[in-house]
Amino acid sequence: MPGRTVGRRVGACLVAAATGSAWIVGPAAAQTSPAGRLLASNCYQCHGTNGKGPGFDMLAGKSAQSLYDELVEMRAGKEGTGLMQRHSLGYTDAQLRLIADWLSKQR
């Protein structure tokens, strides 16, 4: 039944979209974004594409641990309650680690 197949595909796409999954139906399924890249794209407006500047601090190439530590401190309000604190509140620890790891690998 063709209607059921389409319904299952649409349902699977909706689940994938709701969970933030990079899963795609069809031949493009092999194309996935590296972990952290999409999450880190939020940083690019102020820190430049891939964290390379120009802008505020250049993030590319810093150690993943130091980037993660800074993000956690900002989230806790240790750097004040400005824009970075608000941005960091929107991420889990695991997501902050993915962002830090991605940015640390940019050159």
C-alpha positions as CSV (number, residue, x, y, z in Angstrom):
1,M,0.0,0.0,0.0
2,P,1.7,3.2,-1.2
3,G,-0.1,5.4,1.3
4,R,1.3,3.5,4.2
5,T,4.9,3.7,2.9
6,V,4.6,7.5,2.5
7,G,3.1,7.8,6.0
8,R,5.9,5.8,7.6
9,R,8.5,7.9,5.8
10,V,6.8,11.2,6.9
11,G,6.5,9.9,10.4
12,A,10.1,8.9,10.5
13,C,11.2,12.3,9.2
14,L,9.1,14.0,11.8
15,V,10.7,11.9,14.5
16,A,14.2,12.6,13.1
17,A,13.5,16.4,13.0
18,A,12.1,16.4,16.5
19,T,15.1,14.6,17.9
20,G,17.6,16.7,16.0
21,S,18.8,13.6,14.1
22,A,20.8,14.0,11.0
23,W,18.9,11.1,9.4
24,I,17.6,11.6,5.9
25,V,15.5,9.3,3.8
26,G,17.1,8.3,0.5
27,P,20.6,8.5,-1.1
28,A,21.7,11.5,0.8
29,A,21.6,9.5,4.1
30,A,25.4,9.0,3.9
31,Q,25.9,12.8,4.3
32,T,26.1,13.7,7.9
33,S,27.6,16.7,9.6
34,P,30.5,16.2,12.1
35,A,29.4,16.2,15.7
36,G,29.3,19.7,17.2
37,R,29.4,21.5,13.9
38,L,25.7,22.5,13.8
39,L,25.7,23.3,17.5
40,A,28.7,25.5,17.1
41,S,27.2,27.4,14.2
42,N,25.4,29.5,16.7
43,C,28.8,30.9,17.8
44,Y,29.7,32.1,14.3
45,Q,27.8,35.4,14.3
46,C,30.1,36.8,17.0
47,H,33.2,34.6,16.7
48,G,33.4,34.2,12.9
49,T,32.9,31.2,10.7
50,N,34.2,28.1,12.4
51,G,35.3,30.3,15.3
52,K,38.2,31.7,13.3
53,G,37.2,35.4,13.7
54,P,37.0,38.2,13.1
55,G,34.9,39.2,16.0
56,F,35.2,38.6,19.7
57,D,37.6,35.9,20.9
58,M,39.0,33.6,18.3
59,L,37.8,30.1,19.4
60,A,39.3,27.9,16.7
61,G,42.2,25.8,17.8
62,K,41.8,26.4,21.6
63,S,41.9,23.2,23.6
64,A,38.6,21.5,23.9
65,Q,38.9,21.3,27.7
66,S,39.5,25.0,28.1
67,L,36.6,25.9,25.8
68,Y,34.3,23.6,27.7
69,D,35.4,24.9,31.1
70,E,34.8,28.5,29.9
71,L,31.3,27.6,28.6
72,V,30.4,25.9,31.9
73,E,31.7,28.9,33.9
74,M,29.6,31.2,31.7
75,R,26.6,29.1,32.1
76,A,27.0,29.3,35.9
77,G,27.1,33.1,35.7
78,K,30.7,33.4,36.8
79,E,31.4,35.7,33.8
80,G,28.3,37.7,34.4
81,T,24.8,37.4,33.1
82,G,25.3,38.7,29.6
83,L,24.8,37.2,26.2
84,M,27.2,34.3,26.6
85,Q,25.6,33.2,29.8
86,R,22.2,33.2,28.1
87,H,23.5,31.3,25.1
88,S,25.3,28.6,27.2
89,L,22.1,28.0,29.3
90,G,20.5,26.5,26.1
91,Y,23.0,23.6,26.0
92,T,23.5,20.4,27.9
93,D,26.9,19.4,29.2
94,A,27.2,16.9,26.4
95,Q,26.3,19.5,23.8
96,L,28.9,22.0,25.3
97,R,31.5,19.2,25.0
98,L,30.6,18.7,21.3
99,I,30.8,22.4,20.6
100,A,34.2,22.7,22.4
101,D,35.6,19.6,20.6
102,W,34.4,20.9,17.2
103,L,35.9,24.3,17.7
104,S,39.2,22.9,19.0
105,K,39.7,21.0,15.7
106,Q,39.3,24.1,13.5
107,R,42.5,25.6,12.2
